[in-house]
């Protein structure tokens, strides 16, 4: 029995090697694709978290000056957000 298996493996060594190489190459492409997707998702999440941080910080910084004035508050938050974006993002 084992002798027959050894003969089969010996006779088909080239085909087995080719098949194994193909499987390894396929796995490598799959891992590259998954890694790329994870990287893209992390970049998107970083962008979203930075935007959230800038919104929160801007709102906190202008909150005491604009009680009851929605349009003025929105304008100040937008201005403050741009200042913070320039300070934090362009200084990287």
Residue pairs with C-beta under 8 A, 6 or more apart in sequence:
9 16
50 88
50 89
54 81
54 84
54 85
54 88
55 77
55 81
57 80
57 84
58 76
58 77
58 78
58 80
58 81
58 84
59 77
61 80
62 73
62 76
62 77
62 80
65 76
66 72
66 73
66 76
